[in-house]
Amino acid sequence: MGSFTSTGGRGITTADVDPATGALTPVGATDALADPSYLALAVDAADAPVLYAVSETKRGAVGAFRPSGAAGLVPLGSPVAVDASGPTHLSVSGNRLLTANYTSGSVSTLARAADGRPTGPASVLRHHGSGPDADRQGEPHAHQVLPDPGGRWVLSVDLGTDSVRVCALDAASGALRVHSEAALAPGNGPRHLAFHPGGALLYVLNELRPLLTVCRWDAAAGTVEPVAEVPVAPEGGSGAVRAYPSALVVSPDGRFLWAAVRGLDLIAALALPGDGAKPLVTGSVPCGGRWPRDLALDPAGRRLYAANEHSGDVTWFDVDPLTGLPRRAGSAAVPAATCVVFG
């Protein structure tokens, strides 16, 4: 579980998971990397696990750790600079690490050595453009980057430019080349996306307006086409608490989607009937704390975990298999929590 060390977090916290109840028991932590706000788990050339973390700082970097039983997380080499500021997200595509750099408005790639450690120098693709919100969209703000399910393309979501870019990745050099770009509604402020397991759809969660944008995904052409918008929370009028959606998760069977909404501090549940093209909000529940920054499903898809940054906890929910509605089951103290991954 990641956290902001600059606001009292422990860095990366490891926890045991009770398979019967889903309960988390923190067992250790490392602050070897500053502000490890987002994590990703992968394997090296020998199929040994490696945990990667961004350092969301002015001089952004990626650190790698080897999970080692009683020894906890052992640093795997030194953090490597991404040549950008404020990385907020990372993912793995083959022999490359990808980071979305919010402050710099760019996407970086780093090579991975055979043992999994990141190596530089970084290859950086800078975004261009702006949006109508003068406070938040005066310049690009890349917020997420990930490979498509087929591994052919890399998609980056930019809050500042109201767009999703599809890039081709040169595995040898690490260079990214923009292949296509999808424009979302001005002022939406897209933050994160997730693919439907059927392969023909993706969903974009917007931060500046509490909307889910449904998009057609053409993997052969490498194109994203917005086709519909679904509110996940009230926008709020003058004096009302503003909603800031943050994270979304799609169930492995493609029947449900969940969206975390900060400000209102709730988790919205949506049903995805048929092919998933027409999401239907079925209800919402309190997130169990304040400012839910991340959501994660357990590997079995039976429980949902919310990282509540401002209340400093990770809360877990049992998911009703028929309705998809989460029911709070417990929480663990994780100061300044930002991210949850399972290994």
Secondary structure, 3 states (H helix, E strand, C coil): CEECHHHCCCCEEEEEECCCCCCEEEEEEECCCCCCCCEEEEECCCCCEEEEEEECCCCCEEEEEEECHHHCEEECCCCEECCCCCEEEEEEECCEEEEEECCCCEEEEEEECCCCCEEEEEEEEECCCCCCCCCCCCCCCEEEEEECCCCCEEEEEECCCCEEEEEEECCCCCCEEEEEEEECCCCCCEEEEEECCCCCEEEEEECCCCEEEEEEEECCCCEEEEEEEEECCCCCCCCCCCCEEEEEEECCCCCEEEEEEECCCEEEEEECCCCCCCCEEEEEEECCCCCEEEEEECCCCCEEEEEECCCCEEEEEEECCCCCCEEEEEEEECCCEEECCCC
